[in-house]
Structures are given as structure tokens and as C-alpha cells.
Amino acid sequence: MRIYLDDVRPAPPGWRQVRWPEQAITLLETGNVREISLDDDLGDDTRGTGYDVLLWIEEAVATRDFDPPVIHVHTANPPARNRMLSALVSIQRLTECYCGAD
């Protein structure tokens, strides 16, 4: 499954549209998501952002040996993009750490 988190842009063909972080996380928990693309600004920060999904993935990798999908960031917000890309680096480090661990 390919997930596209965005409140305004329509999902590309072959992607499943979700509008809120909790929807994306629920699908991630199934283990069936092979790719996810994230916007950050979703219109209601009290319901969360794309960055919150990355924080969930990071925590799941660190504490539950979660195997993350391929992650894309498509936000147009430059500061949010930088924060999200930093989270991606952290997730990558965690997955590299666990790949060779005894």
C-alpha cells in the first residue's frame, strides 16, 4: 500500500489518500504500507502534522523494531521540510543500527 498524507493535494494514481496523521499511523501499524509521502501542514495542527507521523515512525523503529516504508516528504513549507528531513536521517540511522546488530 502507498499512503499520501495531504489535506489539499489529491493523491497520485495508485496512492491511498489520508488527511490526518492518525489515519496514516493506523495504516502504518498494519505493516502493509510500503511507501508513504508526507505533507506537514494539514490545516489543523491540533490534529497533528506530517512531522508527527515521522516521530511515530522513529519511535516505532527505536522501540519495536518497526520496519519503516520508503518515506517521501512533499511539504512546501521550507522550515517544516528541514525538520522532516532531519527526522528521516534519524530514522535511517536507527535502521542501519538495527540491521547489523547481534
N, CA, C and O of each residue as an XYZ file, in Angstrom:
408
protein
N       0.840     -1.164      0.000
C       0.000      0.000      0.000
C       0.891      1.236      0.000
O       1.941      1.251      0.642
N       0.471      2.266     -0.719
C       1.171      3.540     -0.773
C       0.234      4.607     -0.206
O      -0.900      4.764     -0.659
N       0.730      5.332      0.787
C      -0.088      6.309      1.513
C       0.374      7.725      1.173
O       1.572      8.004      1.126
N      -0.592      8.614      0.937
C      -0.326     10.014      0.616
C      -1.065     10.875      1.635
O      -2.289     10.998      1.588
N      -0.301     11.474      2.565
C      -0.886     12.312      3.614
C      -0.894     13.764      3.152
O       0.159     14.392      3.040
N      -2.080     14.291      2.885
C      -2.222     15.675      2.450
C      -3.680     16.089      2.592
O      -4.589     15.302      2.331
N      -3.891     17.333      3.008
C      -5.254     17.823      3.168
C      -5.762     18.571      1.944
O      -6.963     18.822      1.838
N      -4.872     18.938      1.008
C      -5.274     19.739     -0.151
C      -4.980     19.029     -1.464
O      -5.870     18.869     -2.299
N      -3.759     18.611     -1.646
C      -3.375     17.967     -2.903
C      -3.985     16.576     -3.002
O      -3.977     15.821     -2.030
N      -4.510     16.240     -4.167
C      -5.037     14.872     -4.327
C      -3.902     13.866     -4.462
O      -2.830     14.183     -4.977
N      -4.151     12.664     -3.997
C      -3.157     11.595     -4.099
C      -2.916     11.253     -5.565
O      -3.850     11.249     -6.367
N      -1.672     10.969     -5.910
C      -1.386     10.494     -7.274
C      -2.046      9.134     -7.505
O      -2.381      8.434     -6.549
N      -2.231      8.766     -8.758
C      -2.790      7.446     -9.046
C      -1.961      6.348     -8.368
O      -0.731      6.378     -8.381
N      -2.660      5.392     -7.782
C      -2.005      4.275     -7.122
C      -1.681      4.525     -5.658
O      -1.150      3.642     -4.985
N      -1.991      5.713     -5.156
C      -1.740      6.066     -3.758
C      -3.073      6.207     -3.032
O      -4.066      6.639     -3.618
N      -3.086      5.843     -1.768
C      -4.290      5.994     -0.930
C      -4.207      7.321     -0.182
O      -3.233      7.582      0.522
N      -5.221      8.146     -0.335
C      -5.278      9.463      0.311
C      -5.682      9.333      1.775
O      -6.658      8.659      2.106
N      -4.917      9.986      2.646
C      -5.328     10.178      4.033
C      -5.128     11.648      4.354
O      -4.268     12.310      3.773
N      -5.929     12.155      5.285
C      -5.898     13.589      5.583
C      -5.324     13.918      6.952
O      -4.963     15.066      7.214
N      -5.234     12.915      7.832
C      -4.805     13.178      9.209
C      -3.748     12.175      9.646
O      -3.758     11.027      9.202
N      -2.838     12.600     10.512
C      -1.782     11.703     10.981
C      -2.286     10.399     11.578
O      -1.699      9.344     11.339
N      -3.368     10.454     12.352
C      -3.853      9.212     12.977
C      -4.289      8.197     11.927
O      -4.169      6.993     12.152
N      -4.793      8.659     10.786
C      -5.153      7.736      9.711
C      -3.899      7.064      9.142
O      -3.882      5.856      8.907
N      -2.862      7.857      8.927
C      -1.606      7.309      8.404
C      -1.003      6.314      9.388
O      -0.545      5.244      8.989
N      -1.002      6.659     10.660
C      -0.416      5.784     11.681
C      -1.194      4.472     11.791
O      -0.597      3.405     11.933
N      -2.509      4.551     11.726
C      -3.328      3.336     11.766
C      -2.945      2.396     10.621
O      -2.840      1.185     10.814
N      -2.741      2.954      9.441
C      -2.349      2.121      8.297
C      -0.919      1.613      8.449
O      -0.633      0.467      8.100
N      -0.019      2.447      8.962
C       1.358      2.006      9.201
C       1.393      0.822     10.171
O       2.193     -0.099     10.004
N       0.537      0.852     11.168
C       0.502     -0.224     12.165
C       0.122     -1.572     11.566
O       0.418     -2.610     12.158
N      -0.523     -1.576     10.411
C      -0.886     -2.845      9.774
C       0.326     -3.577      9.226
O       0.287     -4.791      9.026
N       1.414     -2.834      8.981
C       2.597     -3.436      8.372
C       2.493     -3.601      6.871
O       3.375     -4.197      6.253
N       1.434     -3.085      6.275
C       1.209     -3.242      4.840
C       1.584     -2.023      4.007
O       1.391     -2.027      2.791
N       2.117     -0.981      4.637
C       2.486      0.237      3.914
C       3.921      0.078      3.423
O       4.842     -0.106      4.218
N       4.100      0.152      2.104
C       5.444      0.016      1.549
C       6.047      1.362      1.176
O       7.254      1.472      0.961
N       5.192      2.399      1.098
C       5.668      3.726      0.732
C       4.703      4.754      1.299
O       3.492      4.537      1.302
N       5.245      5.890      1.786
C       4.406      6.951      2.330
C       4.992      8.288      1.913
O       6.210      8.471      1.915
N       4.115      9.225      1.553
C       4.522     10.578      1.199
C       3.785     11.533      2.123
O       2.572     11.427      2.305
N       4.543     12.482      2.713
C       4.002     13.307      3.786
C       4.042     14.797      3.494
O       5.074     15.341      3.102
N       2.905     15.447      3.690
C       2.836     16.905      3.787
C       2.932     17.218      5.272
O       2.618     16.359      6.095
N       3.352     18.407      5.633
C       3.431     18.750      7.053
C       2.199     19.514      7.508
O       1.568     19.139      8.496
N       1.851     20.571      6.805
C       0.738     21.441      7.198
C      -0.582     20.851      6.714
O      -0.846     20.789      5.513
N      -1.406     20.420      7.666
C      -2.636     19.713      7.308
C      -3.897     20.483      7.670
O      -4.992     19.919      7.660
N      -3.754     21.765      7.991
C      -4.912     22.599      8.217
C      -5.388     22.694      9.649
O      -6.156     23.599      9.976
N      -4.957     21.787     10.521
C      -5.371     21.820     11.923
C      -4.269     21.175     12.753
O      -4.270     19.966     12.983
N      -3.320     22.015     13.204
C      -2.169     21.486     13.940
C      -2.557     20.756     15.215
O      -1.778     19.949     15.722
N      -3.754     21.024     15.748
C      -4.179     20.293     16.948
C      -4.407     18.819     16.631
O      -4.369     17.980     17.531
N      -4.642     18.498     15.366
C      -4.816     17.096     14.949
C      -3.509     16.475     14.501
O      -3.448     15.276     14.229
N      -2.462     17.282     14.422
C      -1.146     16.761     14.075
C      -0.666     17.215     12.710
O      -1.378     17.875     11.952
N       0.581     16.832     12.426
C       1.251     17.211     11.180
C       1.956     15.981     10.598
O       2.006     14.920     11.220
N       2.486     16.151      9.414
C       3.280     15.081      8.825
C       4.507     14.751      9.665
O       4.941     13.600      9.719
N       5.060     15.762     10.318
C       6.205     15.544     11.204
C       5.833     14.595     12.340
O       6.658     13.784     12.762
N       4.614     14.686     12.834
C       4.167     13.776     13.896
C       4.192     12.323     13.429
O       4.479     11.423     14.218
N       3.896     12.095     12.170
C       3.963     10.731     11.629
C       5.416     10.249     11.641
O       5.694      9.098     11.977
N       6.326     11.134     11.273
C       7.745     10.765     11.312
C       8.205     10.471     12.730
O       8.987      9.545     12.945
N       7.734     11.244     13.698
C       8.083     10.973     15.097
C       7.562      9.606     15.526
O       8.246      8.878     16.245
N       6.352      9.254     15.086
C       5.798      7.937     15.405
C       6.658      6.837     14.785
O       6.972      5.845     15.443
N       7.038      7.016     13.510
C       7.876      6.016     12.845
C       9.205      5.872     13.578
O       9.671      4.758     13.817
N       9.810      6.999     13.932
C      11.094      6.963     14.634
C      10.985      6.200     15.955
O      11.836      5.370     16.274
N       9.944      6.488     16.705
C       9.734      5.797     17.991
C       9.495      4.306     17.769
O      10.020      3.475     18.510
N       8.709      3.971     16.758
C       8.403      2.566     16.483
C       9.652      1.802     16.048
O       9.830      0.644     16.423
N      10.503      2.433     15.271
C      11.761      1.798     14.862
C      12.646      1.570     16.086
O      13.243      0.504     16.243
N      12.725      2.581     16.949
C      13.619      2.513     18.112
C      13.146      1.532     19.172
O      13.967      0.885     19.822
N      11.840      1.411     19.360
C      11.339      0.618     20.488
C      10.685     -0.704     20.099
O      10.556     -1.597     20.936
N      10.269     -0.840     18.833
C       9.536     -2.050     18.448
C      10.114     -2.742     17.234
O       9.503     -3.665     16.697
N      11.294     -2.305     16.789
C      11.918     -2.898     15.612
C      11.007     -2.811     14.385
O      10.966     -3.721     13.557
N      10.278     -1.699     14.289
C       9.387     -1.439     13.154
C      10.212     -1.279     11.887
O      11.229     -0.585     11.890
N       9.787     -1.909     10.819
C      10.455     -1.784      9.527
C       9.760     -0.678      8.744
O       8.663     -0.894      8.228
N      10.375      0.510      8.641
C       9.682      1.631      8.013
C       9.558      1.461      6.502
O      10.388      0.812      5.866
N       8.512      2.055      5.943
C       8.372      2.050      4.486
C       9.327      3.068      3.871
O      10.018      3.788      4.592
N       9.366      3.128      2.561
C      10.056      4.214      1.859
C       9.284      5.488      2.184
O       8.058      5.518      2.084
N      10.000      6.533      2.571
C       9.363      7.768      3.027
C       9.744      8.921      2.106
O      10.918      9.136      1.804
N       8.718      9.663      1.663
C       8.905     10.874      0.862
C       8.323     12.052      1.634
O       7.372     11.893      2.400
N       8.896     13.225      1.432
C       8.375     14.455      2.024
C       7.998     15.378      0.876
O       8.840     15.706      0.040
N       6.727     15.802      0.830
C       6.298     16.694     -0.247
C       5.745     18.033      0.262
O       5.035     18.727     -0.465
N       6.069     18.391      1.497
C       5.595     19.659      2.039
C       6.250     20.837      1.309
O       7.402     20.756      0.883
N       5.496     21.926      1.174
C       6.010     23.152      0.553
C       6.541     24.129      1.600
O       6.999     25.217      1.249
N       6.485     23.761      2.869
C       6.919     24.613      3.976
C       8.411     24.365      4.228
O       8.770     23.310      4.751
N       9.296     25.323      3.864
C      10.747     25.074      3.982
C      11.225     24.714      5.390
O      11.978     23.749      5.522
N      10.831     25.436      6.458
C      11.300     25.018      7.788
C      10.792     23.627      8.179
O      11.521     22.841      8.785
N       9.550     23.334      7.830
C       8.993     22.011      8.131
C       9.731     20.938      7.340
O      10.008     19.859      7.864
N      10.047     21.227      6.093
C      10.788     20.259      5.262
C      12.131     19.941      5.918
O      12.516     18.774      6.004
N      12.843     20.962      6.380
C      14.139     20.733      7.028
C      13.992     19.870      8.277
O      14.784     18.955      8.502
N      12.979     20.163      9.086
C      12.730     19.371     10.304
C      12.401     17.921      9.938
O      12.883     16.988     10.580
N      11.580     17.741      8.909
C      11.180     16.401      8.483
C      12.372     15.630      7.903
O      12.514     14.432      8.147
N      13.220     16.311      7.142
C      14.392     15.636      6.585
C      15.363     15.220      7.694
O      16.016     14.182      7.591
N      15.458     16.020      8.741
C      16.274     15.636      9.900
C      15.714     14.373     10.556
O      16.471     13.497     10.975
N      14.395     14.286     10.643
C      13.775     13.081     11.207
C      14.066     11.872     10.321
O      14.293     10.773     10.827
N      14.060     12.066      9.012
C      14.375     10.963      8.100
C      15.806     10.462      8.317
O      16.055      9.257      8.289
N      16.734     11.380      8.531
C      18.121     10.993      8.802
C      18.179     10.163     10.083
O      18.879      9.152     10.137
N      17.456     10.583     11.100
C      17.429      9.850     12.364
C      16.853      8.447     12.176
O      17.390      7.477     12.710
N      15.780      8.342     11.428
C      15.165      7.033     11.156
C      16.153      6.149     10.400
O      16.291      4.962     10.699
N      16.834      6.731      9.427
C      17.819      5.963      8.657
C      18.932      5.450      9.567
O      19.341      4.295      9.451
N      19.417      6.284     10.455
C      20.476      5.862     11.395
C      19.996      4.693     12.267
O      20.730      3.734     12.507
N      18.763      4.799     12.727
C      18.227      3.732     13.578
C      18.108      2.413     12.806
O      18.411      1.346     13.340
N      17.671      2.495     11.561
C      17.509      1.254     10.794
C      18.860      0.662     10.454
O      18.993     -0.561     10.416
N      19.875      1.488     10.203
C      21.215      0.973      9.952
C      21.781      0.322     11.207
O      22.461     -0.702     11.141
N      21.490      0.930     12.342
C      21.978      0.404     13.615
C      21.402     -0.980     13.866
O      22.118     -1.877     14.312
N      20.106     -1.167     13.583
C      19.466     -2.442     13.873
C      19.780     -3.510     12.835
O      19.712     -4.702     13.134
N      20.124     -3.097     11.620
C      20.366     -4.077     10.556
C      21.546     -4.999     10.865
O      21.500     -6.187     10.546
N      22.591     -4.470     11.477
C      23.762     -5.286     11.727
C      23.933     -5.683     13.173
O      24.962     -6.250     13.540
N      22.942     -5.396     14.005
C      23.078     -5.677     15.437
C      22.996     -7.180     15.717
O      22.234     -7.904     15.075
N      23.783     -7.626     16.672
C      23.723     -9.042     17.101
C      22.760     -9.214     18.242
O      22.577    -10.328     18.734
